[in-house]
């Protein structure tokens, strides 16, 4: 039903948009150049007009006394550049391709002749950015459309850049040897990171084959593996700038469809493990299915003035997987326990014993077991954008991205119910101020609502039971476990407010930029790992006698939310880009990053009442780009600076939830006979532990 509603909504929206026959992405680039006469003398007062070939948007500036012009804050696209001065021929440079965050360097020569004659320069922009002090690569719209990518996840294109790798967790990437949490991620000029874990927004979905931004709505992106501009912060110098698509003066649409299932695959031959288990014939492919539908449409609402872009993406997938219970005898012991307590039988639902126990290879220690299970995913994305050219000096943008992700699994003993819903609304206004100034204002409101659940909730036994390898008589031969993951459930609702203002000003041959960046992230969640207990058993006899060697139990508030805190980061920066010589560019500046962390917290120790703020993070930076011989065929780049990463607010959870004040004793480990011990199968009163239970307490050192 949900899928049908999604497709009907997409069809209705497409029909409405087509019947009326984009805000350009706001991770912006720059065109910079000189205008000279035939004697190579620089010309002041030349009118330079920049026109976007797709939307018709126009910007106009004049060269200064040095013959220099700079047009900052330009969306990626293809531009024409026209230089005009009374008494000289007009010169036009066509097909100047500007990528996300790129700076185009160009020199235009105006000759004496018929003033009405236009001299057209058809050369494309240089492949090497000789004035960029940071190492960067670009993934173009053509690349995204034509290169194959795993799971339609556009971030995988970043792996084409040296030093970029997939992080091992949280569905993100890492670069230059740093962890993924220190890699920046900007979409349309605003942060797309989750402050709690430090991964990208919607990272739990991305980690489990889901998407937050549809590939059809991504225009291009830039990968900076080592950046020295003070404009960028809260990362280790590496970041990804993503630009989403916009409509233009031409109506364009796309549609994609993918379907695959088990009928398209060959049967699986027998493996050595199959043969060991008595199956020499192999097995048929398990039932699986994958279906993806994507579409986009964009065009003019008012030619040269207002444009729209809309995209949708839906994916459904059923994937089989096999899970083994390899601790010998655990399966048999659970069935024995179920004879007196039927609730235990649910722990091995879906498992089938292997022929390696009492009737075959190991009659003493018992059998292993194997189960075939299925994970099902549904992922829907809607994206909309409007671009408005109010006049030659003011351009506005509004875009919305919505994601709804859900995954279920027939194997209960994992995150068998995971849902994530994200919203992101970004608005921006780019204003030209006089001949030398440009102001960029952006604001983002975003949410990320996550439920990491488990379908075992409600069963008579929800605890995690661990079988620990032991050399004792009757000890288990390997580590294994059954039961619900002990850190579940987790419900986390994140709200983010992000605004920034950047002001660029051309002062002689200095390209100055100043800015302020404000990020307010609030997280409300329930985080009560081990509230149902994590029980360790060393031998079969201990398990049958319900004699756990130890148990970990969470004592404290288990209602939503038991964690509700925010982190605010305010940053100021100033920077300059200067070309003292035609083949040398210097960039330098400073950034101040101030972090306001939670305070006034209840805690048994005074030091735990505060999480230290960090308001003195000064970050001076310097970079250079040098072109030997000035031939634009090679460039030497370098830089140095200080970088202050963001502290993920996950680190705050223990101090807030394990404050040592009754009943917030946190996750405590107790043994039989100790205060707080509860036998397996008995109810746990998390909010009323025995007063003499020894609490687990955590806090930050005051000089963190």
N, C-alpha and C positions, 0 to 999 in steps of 0.2 A: 504494500500500500504506500509506504513511504517513498519507494523508488518511483512508483507511478506518479505521485504528486510532484516529485522533482522534475520528471520529464515533461509533464504537462505545463509546469511553471516555465521551464526553459522554452518550450514551443510558443507559449503565449507572449513571453517577453521578446523573443526573436521576431515574432510577427508584428508586435507593436513597434519595435524599433525600425524594422524594414519599411513599415508603412509611412514613416515620417521622412523617408529618404534622406585626441585625449589630452584630458589634462595631460600635458606632457610629463614624463617622469621627472621627478625632482631630485634625483641624484645627478648633479648638473655638470656640464663641461664648460669650456671657454675657448674662444677664438681670439688670438693675439697676433698682431703683426705690425709691419711698418709699410708706409707708402713713400716711394721715392720717385724722382724724375729720371730722365734718361741719362743724366750724369751721376746718378746714384746719390744725389742730395735728398735729404729727408724733407717731406712736404707737410707743413702744418695746415690745419683748417680744412682738410679733405673730409667730405661727407662720406661715411662708410655705412652701407645698408646691408644688413644680414637678413636673409629670408629663408624660412623653413620650407623646403620643397613639398612636404607632405601636408602641412596645415595652413600654409600661407602666412604664418605669423612673421612679423617684421620687427626688427630692432635697428635703431639708427644712432650712430655716434660720430664724433669728429676727431681727427688726429690732433694730438697735442703739439707743443712746440718742438718736440723731438720727432714728429712724424709717426708717433706710436698710437695705436688704437687697441683697446682691450674690450671685449664683449663677454662678460662673465655670466654665470647662471643660465646657461643655455641647455635645453633638453637635448638628449642624443637625437641624431637625425642627419639628414643630408641637406646642406646649405649652399646657397649662392651668396657670394660676397661682391658687392658693387662699390667701387670708389669713384667719386665725382668731384671735380674742382673746375671752376670756371676758367676757360682758356686752355684746358688740357683734355686729352681724350679720356673718355670713361672706360674703366677697366672692370671686367667681371670675371671672377673665378667661380667656375661651376663645380658641382659634384664634390663638395668638401664634406666628407663623411666624418661626423663627430660622434665618438663613442661615449659611453657613460663615464663621467669624471675625467675625460681626456682634455688636453689642451692642444689645439691646432696652432702651429706657428706658420705664418705666411708672409711673404713680401710681394707687394704689388707695385709694378712700374708703370707710371703714367707718362706718355710721350706727347710731344707737340704734334698737332695735326687737326683734322676736321673734328670739331668738338662734338658733332652729332654722331660720329663714328664710335662704336663700342668695340673695344678690344677684348676678346673672350679668351680666358686662360682655362684650358680643359684638364690640366694635370690634377690628379687626386692628392689628398693630403698624405704626408709622409708616413711610412709604416713605423718609423722609430720616433718616439717622442724625445727629442733632444733636450727639452727644457724640464722634463719631469725628473724630480729628485728621488722618487720612490719607484721600486720595481713593481710593474703592473702588467696584467694581461687582460684581454677582452674576449668575451664570448658573445658573438654577434647574433642578431635575429636569424640570419641564415644558418649559423651553426646550430642553434636550438631547433630549427625546423628540420634540418637534414641529418644531423648526427643521431645515431641510436643512443638511448640512455636507459639505464635500468629503472624500471618502474615509473617512468615519466617524471622522475625527480630531478628538477633542473639543477639542484646543487651538485649533482654528480658531474656536471660539466666542469666544475672547478678543479676536478682531479686531473684535467689536462695541463694544469699549471705546475711546474716543478715545486717541490716541497709541500704540496697540498695532499693530504690523505684523509680518509674517513676516520673519524674518531671511533673508538671501540664502543661507545655508549651514547645514548641520547640522540641518535640520528643526526649528528652534525659533522662538520669537517674541522680539521686542524691543519695548521700551516707553520712552516719554519720551526718545527720541533716543539711547538707549544701545545698545551692542552686546548681542547675545543672551547672551554669556557672563556679562554682569553682570545678567541677569534671573534672579531666584530662582524655583525650582520645588519646591514641597513637595507630596507626596502622602501623605495621612493623617498629616500633621504631621512627616514626615521628608524629608530632601533627596532629590530625584530627579535630581540633576545628575551628570554624568560629570566627574571632576576632571581628566582628561587634556586633552580638547578644550574643556571648559566648556559643552557643550551638555547637553540632557537625556539621561538614561540610555537607551541604545538609539537614540541619535540617528542613527546611520548607517542603521538600518532606517527611521526616520521620514523621513529625507531622500530615501529611495527608495520612497515610497508604502507603507511598512509602518507598523504600530502596535505600541506597547508595552503600552498599557492599552486594553482594549476599551471602546467607547462604552457598551455595555450595563452595565458595572460602575461607571460614573461617575455619582454622584448629583448633584453640583453643584460649582461652584468660584467662588472669589473672585479678582478681579483688582485688585491694589493698584498703582497707577501711581506713587505717591510716598508711601512709608511712613516714619514718623518714630519708630516704637517700637523701642527698643534690643533687643527680643526677636529681631528679624530681623537677620541678618548675612550676610556673604560675597556681597553683591549691592549694586547701586547704589541701593537704596531701592524698586525695583519688583520685584514677585514675584507668583506665582500659587499659590494654595492650593487643592488638589484634595481632594475628599471622595469616597470610594468608597461604594457602596451597602451597606446592611445589611438583614438580614431583620427582620420584625416579628411581631406576633401573628397576622397574617393571611397565609395561604399565597398567594404570588403568583408568576407565571411569565410569561415572554415568549419569543417566537420570531420571528426575522426571516430573510428570504431575498431575495437579489437575484441576478439573472442577466441578462447582456446579451452579445450577440456580434455579428459582422459582418452577420448577416442582418437586423438591425434598423436598418442604416444605408444611406444612399443612396450611389451611386457618386460618385467624386470627379471633377469636371470638370477639363479641361485648364487648367494654369496657364501664365503667360508662359514660365516656365522649361521646362515640358513642350513647348510649341510650339517654343521655340528648339532643343530636342533632337530635333525631328521627330515629336513625339507630339501630334497635334491632337485625339485622341479621349478624352483623359483616361484614368482607370484605375479599376478596381474597388477597393472598400475592401479593405484587407489583412485577412487572417484575424486576428481577436482575440477574446478571451473573458474574461469576468470573472464570478466566482461568489463570493458571500459568504453565510455562515450564522452567525447569532448567536443565543444563547439565554441566559436567566437564570432562576433559581428561588431563592426565599427564603421563610423562614417560621420558625415556632417549633419548637424542640426541646423546650423547656419554657416554657410561656406565662409572660410577664412576667419570665423569668429567663435563658433561653438561646435565642439565635436564630442562624440560619445564612443565608448567601447564597453562591450559586455561579453563575459565568457562564463562557461559552466563546465563542470567535469564531474562525472560520477563513476565510481568503480565498485564492483562487487566481486568477491573472491572466496572460494572454498578451497582450502589447502589441507591435505592429509599429512599427518606426521606420526611417527612411532615413538612410544615412550617405554623405556625398560625399567623394571624393578629388579635390579641385579644383586641386591642383598639376599643371599641364599637363605631361605627359610622364613623371611619376613612375610611373604604372601601366605604361607601355610599357617604361621602363627596368628595372623590377623583373622583367618577363617576359624581357627580354634577359639579365639576370643569372641567371635561373633556367635558361637554356639550358646554362650551365656549372656552376651550383650549384643543384640542384632545391629546396633548402631555401628559397630566396627566394620561390618560388611560393606558399608558405603565407601570406605577408604580405598577399596580395590575395585570399585565399579569400572567396567570397561577393560579390565586386565584378564588375560588368559594365561594359565600356568604353562611354562615350557616343559618339555619332556626331558628334564635334567635333574629330577629330584628323587622322590621316594621310589619311583618305578624305574629309575635309570641311573644316571651318572653319580648322584650324591645322595644316597638314601639317608644319611645321618643329618646333614645340614638342611635338607629340603630344597624346594624349587625356586627358580627365578620366575618372573612373569613379564609379559609384553602386552601392550595395548595399542590399538590403532585408533587415533583420534583425528578430529577435524577442527581447524580454525576458520572462522568466517569473518570477513571484513566487508564493511560498507563505508564508503568515503565519498561525501558530496561537497562540492565547492561551488560557490557563486561569487562572481567578481563584477563590479561595475565602476565606471569612471567617466567623468565629464570634465572637459577642458574648456575654459572660457578666455578668449582674448578680449578683455574689456576695452583696451585701446593699446596704442603702441608702447605705452609705459607700464601697463599692468596686466598680468596674466594670472588666472586663478585655476585651482585644481581641487576636485573632490573625488575621492575614490573609497570604495568599501570592499572588503574581502571577508567572506564568511566560510567557515569550515565546520562540517559535522562528521565526526569519525566514530565508528563503533566496531569493536572486535569481540567476538564470543568464541568460546572453545568448549568442546565436549570433554576435555580433560580438566577436571575441576581444580586440580592441585597446581595451578599457576595463576597468572592474572587472567582468569577465564572470562572476565567481563571488564572491558576497558572502553571507556567513552571519552571523547575530548571534543569540545566545541570552542571555536575561537572566532572573535570579531576583531576587525581592525579598520578604523575609519581615519583617513588622513586628509587634511585640508592644507592648502598652501597658497600663498600670494607672493608673486615675484614682481617687484616694483623698480623701475628705472628712475633714478633721481639725478636730474641734470645730465651733463655729458660724461660724468666721471664716477657716479655712484650707482650701485645696485643693492637692493635689500631683499633678502629671502626670509620669509616667515613660514613656519610649518607647525602644525599641531596634530597630534595623534591621540586617539582614545582607543584602547584595546582591552580585550578580556581573553582569558584562557581558562576555561572551566574543565577540570579533569576529574574523572572518577576511575580510580584503579581498584576494581572490585574483584569479587570471587563468587562463583556460583555455588560454592559449598556453604555460604552463609545460610544459616537456618538448619543445617544438618545437626544431629545430636552431638557429633564430635567435630569441632572446627579447629582443633589444635594441630600444630605441626609436630610430627613424630619423627625423630631422627635416629637412625641406626648407626652407631659409631663403631668403626673398625676396632677390634680388640683381640689381643692374644690370649685372653683368659679362656679357660675351658668353656666351650659353648659360645664363644664370642663371635660376633659378626665378622664375615670375611672382607667386607668392604663398607664404605660409607654410603648411605642411602637415606631416603625419607619418603613419607607419605603424609597427606594432609595439606591444609591450606598454607600458602606462603605466610610466614608469621608477621610480615610487615603490612599486610592488608587488613581491612580496606584503607584506602587513602582517598579523601575527597579534597580537592584543592581548587580554590577560585582565586584567580589573579586579576587585578585591575591595574591598568597602567595609563598614566597621563604623561605625555612627552611633548614639550614644545621647544623650539629653537629659533633663534633669529641670527642671521649672518648679514653683515654689511661689508661690501667690497667697495674700495675707492682707489682710483688710479691717480697717483701723485707723482708727476714727472714720469720717470721710468721705474717707479716702485709700485707694485701691485699689492696694496694693503688689504687685509681682511680681519674683521673683529667679530666676535660672536659670543652668545650665551646659550647654554644647553641645560634644560631642566628635565629630570626624569623622576617621577613619583610612582613607585611600585608598591602595591599593597597585596598581601597574601593572607587569605583566610582558609584554614583547612583543619581537618582532623588527621592527626598523625599519631597513632597509638600502636606502634609495632609490638607484637607479642602479647596483645591483650587477651588472647585465647590460650596462650601458653606455648612454649617450644620445649618439648620433652626429649631428653637424651636417654637412650638405652644402650647398654654395652653387650648384653647377652640375650639369647632366646629365653632363658629362664627368667631374667629380669622383666622382659616384655610380657611374658605370660602371667607373671605375678604382679604386673603393674608397679614395678619397683624402679622408677626412673632414677638415674644417678644424679640428675639436676634438672631444673626447669627455669626458663627465663620468662618472667611475667611483667607486663606493664601495669603499674599502679598509678592512677591519676584520672583526670577528666577524659572521658571517651565520647563526649557529645560534640557536635559540630557548632562552632569551631573551637578547638582547644589551642589553636595558634592563630593569632590575628595581628600581624605587625606589618610595618611598612619600612621602606628604605628610600631616601631621597638623595639624589646626586645632582648637584648644581656645578656647572663648569663654565669658566670664562677663558677666552683665548684671544691672542693677537698674533698675527703673522705677516710676513712680508716675503714676496718673491721679487728678486732683483736680478737683472742681467747687466752686470758691469761690462761684459764683453759679449759680442754676438754668439760666441760659442761657449759661454759659461753662464749658468743659472745658479743663484744661491737662494735658498729658502731658510728662514729662521723665524723663531718666535717662541712663545711660552704659553703653557696651559696651566690653569689652576683648577683642580678637581676637588670638590668638597662633598663629603659623604656624611649624612645625618642618619644614624642608626637608632634603634629603639632605646628608650631610657625609662626610668621609673618603674622597673620591673620588680615584682615580688620575688625575693630570694632569701634563703637562709643565711647566706654570706653577703655582707655589704658590697663586696666587689662584684657580685652577680647582679646587682640592681641596674647596672649600665652595660650596654654594649658599646665599646669605645667608638666615638666619632672619628672621622679622619678628614680634617679640614685644612690640612697644610700640604697637600700634594702638588707641589710645584713641578712642572715638567718642561724644562727648556729643551729645545730641539733645533738641530741644524742639519741641512742636507745640501748636496750640490749635484749638478749634472754638467759634465764637461765633454765637449765634442772635439776630439783631436783633429786638427786640420779644418774644422768647420764644414765637413763634407756631408753631414747628416746621415752617414752610413754606419756610424758607430758612436757609442756614448759610454762614458764612465760615470757611474753613480755611486754615491756614498752618503753616509749620514751617521749621526749619533744623537742620543737623547734619552730622556727618562720617560717611562711608561708606567701608568698605574692601572692595573686591572681591577675589576669589580669583585668584591667579596660576595659570593652567592649566599643568599639569606637562608639557605638550607642549614648553614652552620649555626644559625641562631636558634634552631628548633630545640636542641638539647638543653640550652641554658633556660629557655622559657618553660619547657615541659618537665624538666628534671631540676626543680628549684629547691628540693629538700623540705618544702613546706607541705604538711599533710593536706591532701593525699597525693601530691605530685612527687612521688618517689621515683618515677621513671621506670626504665627497664632494669629490673633487679634479677640477679641469678641466685637462686636458693636451692638448698638440698633438703632431702627428707629430714624432718625434725626441726628445721630452722623456721623462724617466723616468716610467714608469707607463703610457705610451700602449700600447693594445692594439688592433690593427686589427679592424674589423667582421668577425664570423664566427669570430674566434679565441677560444679559451677564456680566461676571466679568472680568475686566482687571487686572489680577494679577500683572503684571509688571509695572503698572502705578497707584498706589493708590493715593488718595488725599494726598497732602503734609502734611496736618495737622492731618492725622491719627496717633493715639498714638501707637507707635510700641511695640511689645513684644520683650524684649531683655534678653539674657541669657549669662552667662559666668561662668567659674570655679573660685573659690577663689584661690588666689595665693599660699595658703598653702595646697591645696588639696593633 
